[in-house]
Every structure is written in C-alpha cells, then in structure tokens.
C-alpha cells in the first residue's frame, strides 16, 4: 500500500500554520512517504485556511525529487477546463510525471457562490470538465494546450464520492476511486457497487484502483479539531490497531492511503515521524 500525508495539519486556523509546508513536504519525502496531498478550497470557511493546491504542489515539486503530488480533492467546476488542463499538464511535465489529479464535485455552496458558479448541476459539469481535460491532455482537437503533460494521455485521475453518479464518473474517467474515512467493510461495499455499475458504464471495474483519504491521530497526540469521519485505528489508536486496519483495508483492495493528521501544527513533525516509524514496513513495501 502506498501511504501519503498532508504537509500541514487538518484544517489550520491561520495562514501562519501553512508557512512550513515546504520543509514538511521535504521531510515527508525523507521519511519515505509516497506522496503529499493538497486540498482544494478557494475560500476560508469551516475547513479553515487552505493554500491553492496546484501552486502548493508546484512548490513542493521544486523542493523535492521523488515524492508524488496529489490533489485531494480539487473541484473542477470552479475552473475553466482549458486553464485547468494547462496548469495540470504543466505541473505533470515539470515534476517529471509525479502529479495525480484527485477531484470531487464539492459541497461548499459559499465557495461556488464566491466563484460565481451555480451549485446545482455540478455533477454534470464535473463530467463535462473531465472529458474536456482528458481530451486536451491527449492533444486532440482544438485548441492545443500550451504544453502537453509528460505522462502519456495525462496524469492519473482519482475521483471521489460514494453516490452512484460519482461511482459511474470514476468508472468513466478515473484511474482510481478516491474515498474518505472508509473502513474495510465500506470499501467492500464500494467494490460491489462498482462491480454492479461496470456493465452499465462499459468498463471492467477491476481496472479501477481504490484509494482513500484517512484520518489519523497517533498515540500520544491529541486532535485539535473535530474529525469529519472515523479515525484510522480507532479513537485510541495504537501502532498495532493502525497497522491492523491498514492490513484489512489492503486485503479489501485499497492500494493508496492519504493521511490527514488533525494534530497541532507544532506537533506535526513528531506525528509524521511516528507514522513513518510505525508504518515503516508498509513504506518499505512500496515499489
């Protein structure tokens, strides 16, 4: 299983808590994590302050050599599709093919209003955006992007959401389904639903990888925000309970776990070190 981390704590309260994202990302690479994740909120709100995901990941790309770069998640309807395709193609090319575009339809009505985009119909527009972006990445039709991606056919795409519409979207446009806070039982349910929808969409669901964002409070650390979902390893996690749950998730088909740590910003370096140390066998098993 590939394990990634966010380079800042879950839902930081103030901009100053983001100032160390680059050294944190560099440290994550040194610790052996597979990728870093960046969320996609454009306005401050219930989830605190959030840097622009593509600019953050571009900065991380310049400061690192190996670690992957994942948006978890970006909301396509908030972007012009040509600009989104160009930005992501550029990031993929300049990072040496390290970029993965994780997307979802979003939930924040205030964010949609701030950008001047209708909230209703966002699922249909997400489908249209993904189709257009993939075509532009392949250099098909007109216009031709200013630069094409390094990855043939374009970067990997992870698609979030648990509705039937979201699962169909993942089958049509995704390289992976991207869940949030899922356990092994929930993952098995998603696999079954993807299997049922595969014939309808015309794609073998076994071709779709399963990934997820997960929430972890390591033992000895305290959460500083209310976590929006179940905690990996339980509320009183131990190294054993975290490893056991990751094992069950792996058995259920999860190939990539992206960890959000809701600990204090000053505690994040130690929390990441604990995570890398206790999950070292998982990290060492990465290709």
C-alpha positions in Angstrom: 0.0 0.0 0.0 1.2 3.5 -0.8 0.9 5.9 2.0 0.9 9.7 1.6 0.4 12.6 4.0 -0.7 16.2 4.1 2.1 18.8 4.6 0.0 20.7 7.1 -2.4 19.7 9.8 -6.1 19.2 9.1 -7.9 22.5 8.9 -5.4 25.0 10.0 -6.9 28.1 11.7 -4.5 30.8 10.4 -2.1 31.4 7.5 1.0 31.2 9.6 0.3 27.5 10.1 1.0 27.0 6.4 4.4 28.6 6.4 6.2 25.3 7.0 4.5 23.2 4.2 7.7 23.0 2.1 10.1 21.8 4.8 7.3 19.4 5.9 6.9 18.0 2.4 10.7 17.6 2.1 10.7 15.8 5.5 7.8 13.6 4.3 10.0 12.6 1.3 13.0 11.9 3.6 10.7 9.7 5.8 9.7 7.6 2.8 6.1 8.6 2.3 4.8 8.0 -1.2 3.0 11.3 -1.8 1.8 14.6 -0.4 -1.8 15.7 -0.7 -3.3 19.2 -1.1 -6.9 20.1 -0.6 -8.8 22.5 -3.0 -10.8 25.1 -1.0 -10.5 28.6 -2.5 -12.1 30.5 0.4 -11.7 30.3 4.1 -14.6 28.7 6.0 -15.5 25.7 8.1 -12.3 23.9 7.0 -10.0 26.7 8.0 -7.5 28.3 5.6 -6.2 26.3 2.6 -3.4 27.1 0.1 -4.1 26.8 -3.6 -3.5 23.1 -4.3 -1.8 23.4 -7.7 0.5 26.2 -6.6 1.3 24.3 -3.3 2.1 21.1 -5.2 4.2 23.0 -7.8 6.3 24.5 -5.0 6.6 21.0 -3.4 7.7 19.6 -6.8 10.5 22.2 -7.0 11.7 21.4 -3.4 11.7 17.6 -3.8 12.9 14.8 -6.1 10.7 11.7 -5.7 7.5 12.2 -3.8 4.2 12.2 -5.6 1.8 15.2 -5.7 -1.9 14.6 -5.3 -4.9 17.0 -5.1 -7.3 15.6 -2.5 -9.5 17.0 -3.8 -9.8 19.7 -6.4 -13.3 20.8 -7.6 -13.3 21.0 -11.5 -16.5 23.1 -11.9 -14.7 26.0 -10.2 -12.1 26.1 -13.0 -12.1 26.9 -16.7 -11.3 23.5 -18.3 -8.6 24.8 -20.7 -6.8 26.6 -17.8 -7.2 23.5 -15.5 -5.8 21.2 -18.3 -2.9 23.5 -18.9 -2.0 24.0 -15.3 -2.1 20.3 -14.5 -0.3 19.4 -17.7 2.5 21.9 -16.8 2.7 20.5 -13.3 2.9 16.9 -14.5 5.6 17.8 -17.1 7.8 19.9 -14.7 7.5 17.4 -11.9 8.6 14.5 -14.1 5.2 12.9 -14.1 4.7 12.9 -10.3 1.2 14.6 -10.4 -2.1 13.0 -9.7 -5.4 14.9 -10.1 -7.8 14.0 -7.4 -11.3 15.5 -8.0 -14.7 15.7 -6.4 -17.9 17.8 -7.0 -17.5 19.7 -3.8 -20.1 20.6 -1.1 -19.5 24.2 -0.2 -22.3 26.4 -1.6 -20.5 29.5 -0.4 -17.4 28.6 -2.4 -19.4 28.1 -5.5 -21.2 31.4 -5.0 -17.9 33.2 -4.4 -16.6 31.9 -7.8 -19.9 32.7 -9.5 -20.7 29.2 -10.5 -24.1 27.5 -9.9 -24.0 24.8 -7.3 -26.9 22.9 -9.0 -25.7 20.7 -11.8 -22.2 20.4 -10.5 -22.1 16.7 -11.2 -22.9 17.1 -14.9 -20.4 19.9 -15.2 -17.7 17.8 -13.5 -18.3 15.0 -16.1 -18.0 17.6 -18.9 -14.9 19.1 -17.4 -13.2 15.7 -17.0 -14.0 14.7 -20.6 -12.6 18.0 -21.9 -9.5 17.9 -19.7 -8.6 14.4 -20.8 -9.1 15.3 -24.5 -6.9 18.3 -24.1 -4.2 16.3 -22.3 -4.1 13.9 -25.2 -3.6 16.8 -27.7 -6.8 16.0 -29.5 -9.0 18.6 -31.2 -8.7 22.3 -30.7 -7.2 24.2 -29.0 -3.9 22.6 -28.3 -2.6 23.2 -24.9 0.5 25.4 -24.5 2.2 22.4 -23.1 1.2 18.7 -23.0 1.8 16.5 -19.9 4.8 14.3 -19.5 2.6 11.3 -18.6 1.2 9.8 -21.8 -2.5 10.5 -22.0 -2.3 12.8 -19.0 -1.8 12.5 -15.2 -3.6 9.9 -13.2 -7.1 10.9 -12.1 -8.7 9.9 -8.8 -12.4 10.5 -8.4 -14.2 10.9 -5.1 -17.8 10.4 -4.0 -19.9 7.5 -2.9 -23.2 8.2 -4.9 -24.0 6.1 -7.9 -23.3 9.1 -10.1 -19.8 9.5 -8.5 -19.0 5.8 -9.0 -20.1 6.0 -12.6 -17.9 9.1 -13.0 -14.9 7.1 -11.6 -15.5 4.3 -14.0 -15.8 6.6 -17.0 -13.0 9.0 -16.3 -10.9 7.7 -13.4 -7.8 5.7 -12.8 -8.9 5.3 -9.2 -11.8 5.8 -6.9 -10.9 8.1 -4.0 -12.8 7.6 -0.8 -12.7 9.4 2.5 -12.6 7.9 6.0 -13.6 4.5 4.7 -13.2 1.2 6.6 -12.7 -2.3 5.1 -16.5 -3.0 5.2 -17.3 0.3 3.5 -14.6 -0.4 0.9 -16.0 -3.8 0.1 -19.4 -2.2 -0.4 -17.9 0.3 -2.8 -16.2 -2.5 -4.7 -19.5 -4.4 -5.0 -21.3 -1.3 -6.3 -18.6 -0.6 -8.8 -19.0 -4.2 -10.0 -22.7 -3.7 -10.5 -22.2 -0.5 -12.4 -19.4 -1.7 -14.6 -21.5 -3.3 -17.3 -23.7 -0.2 -17.4 -20.7 2.1 -18.0 -18.9 -0.4 -20.2 -15.7 -0.7 -18.1 -14.2 -3.5 -16.1 -14.3 -2.3 -12.5 -11.1 -4.3 -11.8 -9.3 -1.7 -13.9 -10.2 0.9 -11.3 -7.8 1.2 -8.3 -9.2 2.0 -4.8 -7.7 4.9 -2.8 -8.8 6.9 0.2 -8.1 9.8 2.4 -7.9 8.7 6.0 -7.7 10.5 9.4 -5.1 9.5 11.9 -4.3 10.7 15.5 -1.2 8.8 16.6 -1.0 7.6 20.2 0.3 10.3 22.5 -1.1 13.1 20.3 -4.4 15.0 20.7 -6.8 16.1 18.0 -7.2 19.9 17.8 -10.3 19.8 15.5 -13.4 17.6 15.3 -12.5 15.0 12.7 -15.1 14.6 9.9 -15.1 10.8 9.9 -13.8 7.7 11.6 -10.2 7.6 12.9 -7.7 5.1 11.4 -7.0 2.6 14.1 -9.8 3.9 16.4 -10.3 6.8 18.8 -7.5 5.4 21.0 -5.2 4.2 18.3 -2.1 2.1 18.9 0.6 1.2 16.4 -0.9 -2.3 16.3 -4.5 -1.1 15.7 -3.4 1.2 12.9 -1.3 -1.5 11.2 -4.2 -4.0 11.6 -6.7 -1.7 10.0 -4.4 -0.8 7.1 -3.9 -4.5 6.6 -7.7 -5.1 6.5 -8.0 -2.2 4.0 -5.3 -3.6 1.9 -7.0 -7.0 1.9 -10.2 -5.2 0.8 -8.4 -3.7 -2.2 -7.1 -0.3 -1.0 -3.8 0.5 -2.8 -3.2 4.0 -1.5 -3.9 5.8 1.8 -3.6 9.5 2.1 -3.3 10.6 5.7 -4.7 13.8 7.3 -3.4 14.4 10.8 -5.6 16.7 12.9 -2.9 17.4 15.5 -1.4 20.8 16.5 0.9 22.3 13.9 3.9 22.3 16.2 3.3 18.6 16.9 3.0 17.6 13.2 6.7 16.8 12.6 6.7 14.4 15.5 3.4 12.9 14.4 4.8 12.3 10.9 7.9 10.7 12.3 5.8 8.4 14.5 3.7 7.5 11.5 6.7 6.7 9.3 8.4 4.7 12.0 5.5 2.6 13.0 4.3 2.0 9.4 7.8 1.5 8.1 7.0 -2.0 6.7 4.2 -0.5 4.6 6.5 2.3 3.3 9.3 -0.2 2.6 6.9 -2.3 0.6 6.3 0.4 -1.9 7.5 -0.2 -5.4 
